[in-house]
């Protein structure tokens, strides 16, 4: 049983709500790790900035980066 719930945009504070709704609009879903971190809006903001920098910049295609992250999570039995 997780100690923290995964927030929906409706239950998040206004600052976090905007970020979660942005994920929903852009991706069609909200990754669980961001829904969990939404309890702390300031951490969600910096985490999102880091995530976007890692995923958007560089020479490796975003699709490959996403596939790698899913595979690494699977190997490590990480639900997030």
N, C-alpha and C positions, 0 to 999 in steps of 0.2 A: 504494500500500500504506500503510495507516494506521500511525502509529508506536505508538499505543496500542490495545490490544484492547478489545472491548466485553465487560465482565464479565457473567456470569450470576450470579444470586443465590448459587448454590452456591460460586462462586469468589471472591466478595467477602468482605471483612472483616465481622464480625458487625454493626457499626454500619451499614455500607452495605447489608448484606443485608436488614435490616429495612426500609429505605427502598425498595429495589428490589422486595421482596415486596409492599409497600404499593401501589406503582404497578401491579403485576401484578394484585392483588386489585381495585383500584379501576377500572382501565382495561382490563384484559385483555391488556395488553402493557407493555413497559418501553421508553420512548423511548431511542433510541441515545445521545443526548447524555448522559443520566443513567447509562447503562451504562458509558460511557467515563469520566465524571467519578468513577465509583465507585472508581477507583484511589486517590482521596484523599477519605476519608470526611468530613473536616471541610468540604471544599469542597462535596461533595454535599449536606450538611446545609444550608448557607447557600443554595446554589443552589435546592434544593427549597423552602425557605421563601420565597424571592423568587418563584419560579414560581407557588407556590400563592397568594401575595398578588396577583400580577398577574392570574392567571386567575380567581380566586374573587371578587374585589371589583370594585366599579364598576357602571356602568349598562349596559355592553355585555354581552350574553349570552355565556356561556362558549363555546357552540357557534360563534358568530361569531368570537370571539377565536382559537379553534383553527383555523378555516378560514383566517383571515388569516395566522396563523403558518405554516401549511402552504404557502399561496400565496407568501409572502415567501421562504420557504426554497426553493421551486421556482424562483422568479425568480432567486435568487442562486446557483442550482446547488449548494445545500447538502444533503448527504445526511443531516444530523442534524435 
